[in-house]
């Protein structure tokens, strides 16, 4: 190796460490790097709405609660049957009163919004009861796990005109994905042609307060969680529709399988889907094969192909660059190659949903989009062929 080449490598390494830049392997040009500056955030007006939580079987409820509090929501009550889960939740949110029953919350006229991360097959029936009591509803994904539940939820939502929202957190709670939304809307990569979503997850996930180090019995039962495309895949159908702008779409191919957990016959650990819509095409892969050596619960990636460029979002980690943490966005278009550290991006979903509860608007996510993403996941799950691999 020449002395000049050695010095060049040293310079690039030091420049990367100083700037936070990731220099793409194989590129001859320099990748510009930038970090989104912390925004000037207007003080949140507390107590804009009162909300409560019913059922907390999955710790996603913490992120959901924080999102609504960021929008000025006041948490006033909790009802959950599990004493250990309730104690942990109330330790984080001591302002909440422990309700004696679900009815106590549903019949309280001051509560405008109910959140839930109950067992997946129980989320839609609860949402129906919430809407029938004149309240809006935000549920963890999957918010609906069968087409029969979907028809019932849609009927009651249309009758009551209440909000039935699903927290597709891989978009709403990921800052780099939020930045990608802005760039696509600004036309930075032209017209979107295709999205590719890779969404690996870790089964025994003790990382962060939203992980489950030990999975409950319902996690392994397809009748309780709906299947892998219904469950994890709901995030990806949301992103596909959002970034392509598709208002109609069809499932071209879908398959699911249990390839590595023979002791759990009602479980699915792999699935993928091909989509075509009136705004673009899509490919989705979901799985439960995150290796123990990875520093996060899953190396989630989103690639958005446009007519004038592409964006790749590395949601939770970036094993290639060695940069710690997530929220990395890479973009190449007609003008530049750029890496953006998105950790200071503002997440707007919670404030927008609070606005929608107050103003009866549809700004956080349209009801049509919410339902279509779920319906696509349910249809893909229903028509999926079963994978059979050689042992």
C-alpha positions in Angstrom: 0.0 0.0 0.0 1.4 3.4 -1.0 2.1 6.1 1.6 -0.3 8.5 -0.2 -3.1 5.9 -0.2 -2.5 5.3 3.5 -2.7 9.0 4.3 -5.9 9.3 2.2 -7.6 6.5 4.2 -6.6 8.1 7.5 -7.9 11.4 6.4 -11.3 10.0 5.3 -11.6 8.1 8.6 -10.9 11.1 10.7 -13.2 13.3 8.6 -16.0 10.8 9.1 -15.5 10.7 12.8 -15.5 14.5 13.1 -18.5 15.2 10.9 -20.6 12.1 11.4 -20.5 11.5 7.7 -20.7 8.0 6.2 -18.7 7.7 3.0 -20.3 5.2 0.7 -18.1 2.3 -0.3 -17.4 2.4 -4.0 -18.4 6.0 -4.6 -15.8 8.3 -6.1 -17.5 11.5 -4.9 -17.8 12.7 -1.4 -21.0 12.2 0.5 -22.2 15.4 2.1 -23.3 14.9 5.7 -25.6 17.0 7.7 -27.4 16.9 11.0 -30.9 18.3 11.3 -30.7 21.3 13.7 -32.8 21.1 16.8 -36.1 22.9 16.0 -37.6 25.8 17.9 -40.5 24.0 19.4 -43.5 25.9 20.6 -44.5 25.1 24.2 -47.1 22.4 24.3 -50.4 23.6 25.9 -51.1 21.0 28.5 -54.5 19.5 29.0 -55.8 20.1 25.4 -57.7 16.8 25.7 -58.1 14.1 28.4 -57.2 10.6 27.5 -57.1 7.2 29.1 -55.5 3.8 28.6 -57.2 0.4 28.6 -55.2 -2.8 28.4 -51.4 -2.7 28.2 -50.3 -6.2 27.1 -47.6 -4.8 24.8 -45.1 -2.1 25.9 -45.7 -0.2 22.7 -48.2 1.7 25.0 -45.4 3.8 26.3 -44.5 5.3 23.0 -48.2 5.8 22.2 -48.8 7.6 25.5 -45.7 9.8 25.0 -46.9 10.7 21.5 -50.3 12.0 22.8 -48.6 13.8 25.7 -46.4 15.6 23.2 -49.6 16.8 21.6 -50.9 18.2 24.9 -53.0 15.3 25.9 -53.6 14.8 29.7 -53.4 11.2 30.8 -56.1 10.7 33.5 -56.8 7.0 33.9 -55.7 3.5 33.3 -57.5 0.2 33.4 -55.6 -3.1 33.0 -56.0 -6.5 34.7 -52.3 -7.3 35.2 -51.0 -5.9 38.4 -47.4 -6.0 37.4 -47.9 -4.3 34.1 -50.1 -1.7 35.8 -47.6 -0.9 38.5 -44.8 -0.4 36.0 -47.0 1.9 33.8 -48.2 4.0 36.8 -44.6 4.3 37.9 -43.8 6.0 34.6 -47.1 8.0 34.6 -48.1 8.7 38.2 -50.6 11.2 37.0 -53.0 8.5 35.9 -55.7 7.2 38.2 -56.2 3.4 38.3 -59.8 2.8 37.2 -61.8 -0.1 38.7 -63.2 -1.2 35.4 -63.3 -0.6 31.7 -66.8 0.9 32.0 -65.5 3.5 34.4 -63.4 5.0 31.6 -65.9 4.4 28.8 -68.7 6.1 30.7 -66.6 9.1 31.8 -67.8 12.0 29.5 -64.6 14.0 30.1 -62.4 11.4 28.4 -62.1 12.1 24.7 -59.5 9.5 23.5 -58.7 5.9 24.6 -55.4 4.2 23.9 -54.8 0.4 24.0 -52.1 -2.1 23.4 -54.1 -5.1 24.5 -53.8 -8.6 23.1 -54.2 -8.2 19.3 -57.4 -10.1 18.9 -59.0 -8.0 21.6 -58.1 -4.6 20.1 -60.9 -4.3 17.5 -63.7 -5.3 19.9 -62.5 -2.7 22.4 -62.3 -0.1 19.7 -65.9 -0.7 18.7 -67.0 -0.2 22.4 -64.9 3.0 22.6 -66.5 4.5 19.5 -70.0 3.5 20.6 -69.3 5.5 23.8 -68.6 8.6 21.7 -64.8 8.5 22.1 -61.9 8.3 19.7 -59.5 5.4 19.7 -55.8 4.8 19.1 -54.6 1.2 19.2 -51.3 -0.5 18.8 -50.7 -2.4 15.6 -52.2 -4.8 14.5 -55.4 -2.9 15.2 -57.6 -5.5 13.5 -56.6 -9.1 12.9 -59.4 -10.6 10.7 -61.5 -9.4 7.8 -64.6 -10.1 9.9 -63.3 -7.7 12.6 -62.4 -5.2 9.9 -66.0 -5.1 8.5 -67.4 -4.6 12.0 -65.0 -1.8 12.9 -65.6 0.0 9.6 -69.3 -0.2 10.0 -69.3 1.3 13.5 -66.7 3.9 12.5 -69.0 5.1 9.7 -72.0 5.1 12.0 -70.3 7.0 14.9 -67.9 9.2 12.9 -65.3 8.6 15.6 -61.6 8.3 14.9 -60.2 4.7 14.8 -56.5 5.2 14.5 -53.6 2.6 14.5 -50.1 3.5 15.7 -48.0 2.5 12.7 -44.9 3.3 14.8 -42.3 2.4 12.2 -43.4 5.5 10.4 -44.9 7.7 13.0 -42.3 7.1 15.7 -39.1 7.0 13.5 -37.5 10.3 12.9 -35.6 9.4 9.7 -38.8 8.1 8.1 -40.5 11.3 9.0 -37.6 13.2 7.2 -38.1 10.9 4.2 -41.7 11.9 4.1 -40.7 15.6 3.9 -38.1 15.0 1.2 -40.5 12.9 -1.0 -43.2 15.6 -0.6 -40.7 18.2 -1.7 -39.9 16.3 -4.8 -36.3 15.5 -3.9 -36.3 12.2 -5.7 -39.0 12.9 -8.3 -42.0 10.6 -8.6 -41.9 7.6 -6.4 -41.9 4.3 -8.3 -41.3 1.7 -5.7 -40.8 1.1 -2.0 -38.8 -1.8 -0.5 -39.4 -2.5 3.2 -37.2 -4.9 5.2 -38.4 -5.4 8.7 -36.6 -8.0 10.8 -37.6 -8.2 14.4 -36.1 -9.9 17.5 -38.2 -12.5 19.3 -36.6 -12.1 22.8 -36.2 -8.4 22.9 -35.1 -6.9 26.1 -33.8 -3.7 24.4 -35.4 -0.5 25.7 -38.7 -0.2 27.5 -40.8 -1.2 24.5 -39.2 -4.6 24.2 -40.4 -8.0 25.6 -37.6 -10.1 26.9 -40.1 -13.0 27.5 -42.9 -13.5 25.1 -46.4 -14.3 26.5 -48.4 -17.3 25.3 -50.5 -15.3 22.9 -47.4 -14.2 20.9 -47.0 -17.7 19.6 -50.7 -18.2 18.6 -51.7 -17.0 15.1 -55.3 -16.8 16.2 -54.3 -14.2 18.8 -51.9 -12.1 16.8 -53.3 -12.6 13.3 -50.2 -13.9 11.4 -46.9 -12.2 10.6 -48.2 -10.1 7.7 -51.1 -8.9 9.7 -48.9 -8.1 12.7 -45.5 -6.8 11.7 -46.5 -6.3 8.1 -49.2 -3.7 9.0 -46.3 -1.2 9.4 -45.0 -1.8 5.9 -48.3 -1.6 4.1 -48.8 1.8 5.8 -45.4 3.0 4.5 -46.0 1.6 1.0 -49.3 3.4 0.6 -47.9 6.6 2.2 -44.8 6.9 0.1 -46.2 5.8 -3.2 -49.4 7.9 -2.6 -51.5 4.8 -3.6 -55.2 5.0 -2.8 -55.8 1.6 -4.5 -53.6 -1.5 -4.5 -53.5 -5.2 -4.9 -51.5 -8.1 -3.5 -49.6 -9.8 -6.4 -47.9 -12.4 -4.2 -47.6 -13.3 -0.6 -46.2 -16.1 1.4 -45.6 -17.0 5.0 -43.9 -19.7 6.9 -42.7 -21.1 10.2 -39.2 -22.2 9.1 -37.3 -22.3 12.4 -39.7 -22.8 15.3 -41.1 -26.3 15.0 -42.0 -26.3 18.7 -44.4 -23.4 18.1 -46.7 -24.8 15.4 -49.1 -21.8 15.5 -46.3 -19.3 14.9 -45.0 -17.6 11.7 -41.4 -16.4 11.6 -41.2 -15.2 7.9 -43.3 -13.5 5.3 -43.0 -11.5 2.2 -45.3 -9.7 -0.3 -45.3 -8.0 -3.7 -47.7 -5.1 -4.3 -49.0 -3.0 -7.1 -51.0 0.1 -6.7 -52.1 3.3 -8.5 -49.1 5.1 -7.2 -46.3 2.6 -7.4 -45.1 -0.9 -6.7 -43.8 -2.4 -3.4 -42.0 -5.3 -1.8 -42.2 -6.2 1.9 -40.2 -8.7 3.9 -40.8 -9.3 7.6 -39.2 -11.9 9.8 -38.2 -12.8 13.4 -34.5 -13.6 12.6 -32.6 -10.7 14.1 -29.3 -12.2 15.4 -28.2 -11.8 19.0 -25.1 -9.9 17.8 -27.0 -7.0 16.5 -27.2 -3.9 18.7 -30.9 -3.3 18.2 -34.2 -5.2 18.0 -34.1 -5.1 14.2 -32.2 -3.6 11.3 -35.2 -2.0 9.7 -34.6 -0.5 6.3 -36.8 1.4 3.9 -35.7 2.1 0.3 -37.7 4.6 -1.8 -37.0 4.6 -5.5 -37.9 7.7 -7.5 -37.6 8.9 -11.0 -34.8 11.4 -10.0 -33.1 9.6 -7.2 -33.5 7.3 -4.2 -33.7 7.4 -0.4 -32.6 4.7 2.0 -33.6 4.9 5.7 -31.7 2.9 8.2 -34.2 3.1 11.0 -32.5 1.6 14.1 -28.8 1.0 13.3 -26.3 1.2 10.5 -24.0 -1.7 10.5 -22.2 -0.6 7.3 -21.1 2.8 8.6 -20.3 2.0 12.2 -22.3 5.0 13.3 -24.1 4.4 16.5 -27.9 4.5 16.9 -30.5 4.9 14.3 -32.4 7.6 12.3 -29.9 7.6 9.4 -31.1 8.7 6.0 -29.1 8.4 2.7 -30.2 10.1 -0.5 -28.8 10.4 -4.0 -30.5 12.5 -6.6 -29.6 14.7 -9.6 -27.7 17.2 -7.4 -26.0 15.4 -4.5 -25.3 12.3 -2.4 -26.1 13.0 1.2 -26.2 11.4 4.6 -28.6 13.0 7.1 -28.6 12.4 10.8 -32.3 12.8 11.6 -32.2 12.4 15.4 -33.4 16.0 15.9 -36.4 15.6 13.6 -39.8 16.4 15.2 -42.4 13.7 15.3 -45.8 15.3 14.4 -48.3 12.3 14.7 -49.2 12.9 18.4 -49.9 16.6 18.1 -51.8 16.1 14.9 -54.0 13.4 16.4 -54.8 15.6 19.3 -55.7 18.3 16.8 -58.0 15.9 15.0 -59.7 14.9 18.2 -60.4 18.5 19.0 -61.2 19.8 15.5 -62.8 16.6 14.0 -60.2 16.7 11.2 -58.1 14.1 9.4 -54.5 15.4 9.5 -52.5 12.8 11.4 -53.6 10.0 9.1 -56.8 9.8 7.0 -59.3 7.1 8.1 -59.2 5.8 4.5 -55.5 5.3 4.7 -55.6 3.7 8.1 -58.2 1.2 7.0 -56.6 0.5 3.6 -53.2 -0.3 5.1 -54.9 -2.8 7.5 -57.1 -4.3 4.8 -54.1 -4.9 2.5 -52.3 -6.7 5.3 -55.3 -8.8 6.1 -55.8 -9.7 2.4 -52.1 -10.6 2.0 -52.3 -12.8 5.1 -55.4 -14.6 3.8 -54.0 -15.4 0.4 -50.5 -16.2 1.5 -49.1 -19.5 0.3 -47.3 -21.6 2.9 -43.5 -21.8 2.5 -42.0 -25.3 2.7 -38.2 -25.4 2.9 -36.0 -28.4 2.7 -34.6 -29.5 6.0 
